[in-house]
Amino acid sequence: MLRAGLVPLSGSEHVFMLDNHHIASDGTSSGILMQEFMALYNGDTLPLLNCRYRDYACWQNSPVQR
């Protein structure tokens, strides 16, 4: 569902390519992904996540949500 590649051009120049299936993400998540890639490219660090997918999945499967 997601494919990435780095193509060397010349010297220290590269092209980063990212291909994802439309089912894997929507416009909002694609925008967030690009913002985070650009932040990393600029040398920034990403904030720590306060909720992991595993936490969300456990919450969704809890008896309270049924």
Backbone torsions as a table, in degrees:
resi	resn	phi	psi	omega
1	MET	NA	-20.3	-179.5
2	LEU	-137.2	133.3	-179.8
3	ARG	-137.1	136.3	179.7
4	ALA	-133.4	150.3	178.4
5	GLY	-152.2	153.8	177.5
6	LEU	-123.1	116.9	-176.8
7	VAL	-105.0	118.0	177.3
8	PRO	-73.2	135.4	177.9
9	LEU	-101.8	-83.8	177.7
10	SER	-146.5	139.6	179.8
11	GLY	60.4	-119.5	-178.4
12	SER	-101.7	13.9	179.8
13	GLU	-93.2	135.7	179.5
14	HIS	-139.8	160.0	172.5
15	VAL	-119.5	125.9	177.5
16	PHE	-95.6	127.3	179.9
17	MET	-118.8	137.7	-180.0
18	LEU	-133.7	128.2	-179.5
19	ASP	-128.3	123.6	176.0
20	ASN	-134.7	147.5	-179.5
21	HIS	-73.6	145.9	-177.1
22	HIS	-63.4	-18.5	176.5
23	ILE	-79.0	-26.1	-176.5
24	ALA	-72.8	-27.6	180.0
25	SER	-155.5	159.2	176.8
26	ASP	-108.0	-174.5	-178.1
27	GLY	-62.0	-38.6	-179.8
28	THR	-66.3	-49.4	-178.4
29	SER	-68.7	-32.4	176.1
30	SER	-65.2	-39.1	177.6
31	GLY	-64.3	-42.8	178.0
32	ILE	-62.9	-43.7	179.4
33	LEU	-59.6	-44.5	179.9
34	MET	-66.4	-40.0	177.1
35	GLN	-61.0	-41.4	-179.6
36	GLU	-70.2	-38.7	175.1
37	PHE	-61.7	-42.5	-179.8
38	MET	-66.4	-37.9	177.3
39	ALA	-62.6	-44.7	178.4
40	LEU	-64.9	-39.3	178.9
41	TYR	-61.9	-36.9	-180.0
42	ASN	-81.2	2.2	176.7
43	GLY	89.7	6.1	178.4
44	ASP	-78.2	165.0	173.8
45	THR	-110.0	149.6	-179.9
46	LEU	-88.0	145.5	178.0
47	PRO	-68.1	152.9	176.7
48	LEU	-68.0	145.3	179.1
49	LEU	-80.0	138.1	178.1
50	ASN	-92.4	-8.1	178.2
51	CYS	-145.9	124.3	177.1
52	ARG	-93.5	163.4	179.9
53	TYR	-59.7	-37.7	179.4
54	ARG	-60.4	-40.4	177.6
55	ASP	-63.2	-44.0	179.8
56	TYR	-63.0	-43.2	-179.5
57	ALA	-64.2	-40.8	177.4
58	CYS	-63.4	-40.8	178.2
59	TRP	-63.5	-42.7	-179.8
60	GLN	-64.8	-33.4	-178.5
61	ASN	-90.3	1.1	-178.6
62	SER	-72.7	154.9	-179.7
63	PRO	-60.4	-25.1	-179.6
64	VAL	-65.1	-33.9	-177.5
65	GLN	-83.5	-10.4	-177.0
66	ARG	-84.1	NA	NA
